[in-house]
Each structure stands twice: as C-alpha cells, then as structure tokens.
C-alpha cells in the first residue's frame, strides 16, 4: 500500500479521533509531511516502538497503541487463561499523551478479557519492572520515550521476569502486531465498563511501599548516612523520579537533599532543558547552580522515565563536572565489590554484566576481585535476559549490570536499568569517599591510578525521515563491505561483525564465532587496543559511534580519544558527502 492510499484510509474514516482529525486537516497539501506520517508502519521492534506523536501509521497515537496492544493480546491469549488472569501491569511517564496511551493499551487488552493493572499516576520504568514481578503479572508495558525530545512517545513491553522481552519472545509479539491489518478497525470497550468488570485495576501506593522496601536492601553501608553529612542536589528533569528517589534517600537516612525547584514537577515539554537527558551536560546547568550555592558533595539527575542516571561532582579545580556513564559505573562497581569483599558477602561465582560498547575498566575491576565479566549486545534487555538465565541455572550470582549510556542495576528485584537504585548508591559512594576526606572525582582518579586511565566517547549523527534512515543504512553497509584498514595512523587488527556473529583477525585472515545474537553492529579494534564501534540507534533516527582508549595518564587518554574520534568521523563525513552527490 502506498503512503497516499494509507493516508486516504485514515482521511476517509468517519469517526476518526477528533484531535487527530484536526492535525490531519492541518497537514493537507503538505505532501512531504504527510508522506513521513504514512510512508511506513511505526516499527514495533525488540524494544517496542517509539516515534513522534501525531496522525498516521508512522506516528504514536491511539490507533498505533491499539495495534501494538492487539498484537500483545494475541500473544498473551496464546498462553491460555492463566496468562490472561495474571495479566499486564502498565506504567507511564510525564510525556504528552502518556496517561491516555496507557489507558488505551489497558482498554485494548481488557477488551480481550486480559487482566490489567494501571498505575494511578506516573511512575518510573524500573518500578514497572518491579511491579510485574511483585504482582506475578504475565507481562508489562511502559509508555515512555525515555530521554527523547518532547514530541516523542513510546511503548515498551516486558516479560514475566520483569525484563524487556528477549529477542525470541519479542519476535513472536512483533509477528502478531504485524498481522493486524487495519489499526483503525480495532474495537475497544468503554473504560468504565471494563473497570466495573474488574478487568482494569488501578494500582499505586502498595507497589510504591514494596519497591521502597527493596531499595533499602541494596545499601552495603547503611550507617554512612549517619556518619557523614552528605549534601545532595537532585533533579528529576521534569520526570518520574522525584518521589521515589527522595523517599529512597530518606529511607536510607540521607536528609540533606536539595531538589532543583524548576525541574521538580512533571512537565511534558521539559521546558528548562534542551534535552531531558542526563547524558547531556547542559541538563545539569540548574543543578550546578544549586550545587554551588550549598557547596553540594554530589549532584544527581535522572531522565524522564528514571532508568538513566547522571552524576556531577567537583573536580580538583572545584568546578562541577558531569561524569560519563562509564566513569559512574566504575565508581559504583568498585565500591560495591570492595565493600562486599571486606564484609565477606562477595560470592565466588559473582558476575558483572556490561554491553559491548561499555568501558573495559569494568572488566579489570571485576577481575581484580576474582569475578567474571560477561558482555551483552547493546540494550539493557540483554543484561536482564542474562540475569534471568543465571537465576535459572545457578551458574553465576548477579552483582552489577551497566551500560555506557548511564544505565545501572544493583539489586535484581528490577530487571531493567534503575536510576532510583543508582541514585541511592551514588549518594552512598559519595558519602564513603567524603568520610575518607575525598571527593567522588578524587575517588575516580584513585580507580584510574590502579586500573589504568580509560577514556570513552560517543558521537551521534542524526539523520531524520525516510532519506535519513536510508543514509544510516548506507553508512553501516559501507563500513561493513569496505572497512577501513587504519584510523588516525593506527592499524585495525580485528573486526567484530555482530550481524554475522564473526570476529575477524585482520592480519591472520581468520574468523571466529561470536556467541551473541545477531545485531547490526560493527566493532573495530586497533593495534594499541583502542576501539570504535558503529551501530544505528534502535530508538532514534541516529547512527552512533562509540570510542574507547586506555593510556598511562589522563591527559594522554584525552588526546588519544580526540585523535581517534577525529579519524573515524572524517571517514563518516566523507561517506555522507558521497551519498549526498
């Protein structure tokens, strides 16, 4: 079906949602905008779906929500009455249309006789993960677009273990979603009728209390809050973490917490920041202002759905700097392992989980404590899948999981990255170093001194629309079919292609199998053990380029990273120029 035919199908629907009808009318005559709204179905991938809010098959709206939920309903029905009775827990964040989309999903599922549990107001993604486990639900949904711009929203699906659906289950759900021929014809019952039938249940406080109780169990030094007067500045960046982080810190005894007033309350426009992403240093501007005013020991910030955490600390010049996700991960990991070892609670078969684009310093830290580190593909769902596997087999005991993109998990009562947990342990680590007379930054330098000066970087290339998506695929294909032989004067000695699941030794000309699922990712290892990785974003119209180096000094690492990034991006820019001709 052409985009024009798809557009006409929507335009001719007599009872089209009135708000979508108005938006569609406003686009009349704008062929380029209409094509982008209708040229494809909004892709439901292994992580669910994410897109701009608006009319059309390539947008987030009540009809695409119904389509996704119809496919999920078919999947749940295939497991019989017990799965339907266990039902689906549903949470949502502070974005535009999030409450409406959550209820639309609930109504679609409940119309199939599937029990649903909907949070009464916005909640963090990790609390939904916890709720699935706590309620023994069969599945879960979060309506969120994480840290995307305000015009986006999304739909993430969780399995009965509380983790995002692993690839095999996700593929089955995707196939059911794709079998839905006409999203406009899906009928849903009235909300009040479904509530009266007990098929839609509202949840909240009881789950909050149970989650907070679990949060207190991750502390390895609960007394630190009484021994050190730690000054914390916290910003939820207009999202869902305000209440759970504050209640969690209070439960652990951290009283001196200042919340950034302008960013405390939910705001779907994220009006005080360019991007509600703690990876972006500008997101900490107001937190740094407040930090300077009270001489704070640590600044912490969470993204809108509270699965990512950023940390800022004073450097040796007394200026607040935002740590990278890899640096925060190293601090959390080193603290947890060292304290558990000292207390005799570190298991011999403990395991650390990280993604293939996350710093190698984590592996070195874990190795020094006798622990194994297992790499997964990019995406926390793969870490959650491994936790579930090891819980089932008993091969390893999970100790810590993280990814470079500011995602961490300490306690496995949630199975997705959890910024609430990470906020609490970040405060504890800051208190630990303050007791020793050190800042968090000085603690990080101690880690570098022991394990080497690791430095990582990320460059993102945004290419929107149909043409942009095609360019991203062309860039990946060029790197795959015609790989560079050297970058910035350094030879490439190995190429890891996660699509074919093969590692190639360039000099020897040999190939070895990579024991991971297939994914459109390429990683290049250079002769000095530095590396870079190329992958398309699974949630945004971006190509992402990751970089990692290790040197003998911080200054040398920064210089080596800059040189590597410049060399790779020069190749990328040449490819873009060629594609534009």
RAGI-V728883 format. One line per field, one symbol per residue. psi: psi as a letter, one per 30 degrees, with the letter a starting at -180 (. if undefined). A space follows every 50 residues. Layout:
psi->???
This chain:
psi->kleeeeeeeeffjehkkeeeeeeeeffkfieeeeeeffflkjkjafgblk lkkallfglklfeeeeeeeeeeeeeeefgaeeeeeeakkkllaglkgeee eeeeeeeeeefggkkkjkkflkllefeeeeeeeefhlfllkkjlgcgllf fllljkkkaffflkkleeeeeeeeeeeffjejffgkkklkeeeeeffgfj kklceeeeeeeeeeefffkfiffefffkikjkkkkghgbffeeeeeeeee ffgjfikkkjefgelkjffhfflekhjffkfffgeeeeeeeeeghkekkk klleghfkkkkklkafggkkkklleeeeeeeeeeeeeeeeeefggjkegl kkkllfgkkffeeeeeefggkkkkkllkkfeeeeeeeeefeefgelkkek kllfhgklkekgflglkjfeeeeeeeeeeeeeeeefglleeeeeeeeeee flikkllkkkjkjlaeeeeeeeeeeeeeeefiklflkhgkkkfkkjjfef hkkkjeefglklkkillkkikkkkklfgglllkklkkfflikkkjkkklk afleeeeeeeeeeeeeeefeeeeeeeeeff.
